[in-house]
Amino acid sequence: MPSQEEIYQKVSATLIEALNVDEEEIKPTATLQGDLGAESIDFLDIVFRLEREFGIKIPRGELFPESIFQGDPEFVQNGKVTDKGLAELRTRMPFADLKKFEQNPDLTGISDLFTVEMITKYIQGKLGN
């Protein structure tokens, strides 16, 4: 079973390849969209590459569940994620650090949850680390 550092290195290499970014840009707190310039189509490529790299299956919407907030008034009201929406995020993304987001649950901030560190934690969980 790979160590956390080995998983992080493989995740970093995967993101460098998928997003065509420099190694220096990859940091644990780097956000996929804001810092690394990922677009929605890139998320599919990242999932595919991670599956191949780690020999795992990543069900659609499990790693990047942002689609749950499209049009559901129980989860989003006036551009803010509701308490029920936050509970859903906690359930679907136990590997994400939601502390900062919970202080200002603006819908536009969801993309900031998707960091290099979050993907590393997700992979660790999938591998049973």
Order of alpha helices (4+ residues) and beta strands (2+ residues): alpha-alpha-beta-beta-alpha-alpha-alpha
